[in-house]
Amino acid sequence: MNTATRPLPLPTQATLPFWTAAAQGKLIFQRCGKCKTTHSTPRLFCRHCMAEGLEWETSSGIGS
């Protein structure tokens, strides 16, 4: 059986911390320091309040 291969994602300024943590077996996400909205996809600003400088947090690991 042939297995399709896919290109690996190229880290950007917004995604590099995510991929670095993933390589260490950690799951991290971003939270806005201003409005506390969480973001599941890495970005440079908050989609809710447009604040810059989102903070990275480590997932607790209790989700399913």
Backbone hydrogen bonds, N-H to C=O, Kabsch-Sander energy under -0.5 kcal/mol:
donor,donor_aa,acceptor,acceptor_aa,energy
4,A,2,N,-0.5
16,L,12,T,-2.2
19,W,15,T,-2.1
20,T,16,L,-2.5
21,A,17,P,-2.3
22,A,18,F,-2.4
23,A,19,W,-2.0
24,Q,20,T,-0.7
24,Q,21,A,-0.9
25,G,22,A,-1.7
26,K,21,A,-2.7
28,I,26,K,-0.6
29,F,57,E,-2.4
30,Q,39,H,-1.5
31,R,55,E,-2.6
32,C,37,T,-2.6
36,K,32,C,-1.3
39,H,30,Q,-2.8
46,C,51,A,-3.1
50,M,46,C,-1.5
53,G,44,L,-1.0
55,E,31,R,-2.7
57,E,29,F,-3.0
59,S,27,L,-3.2
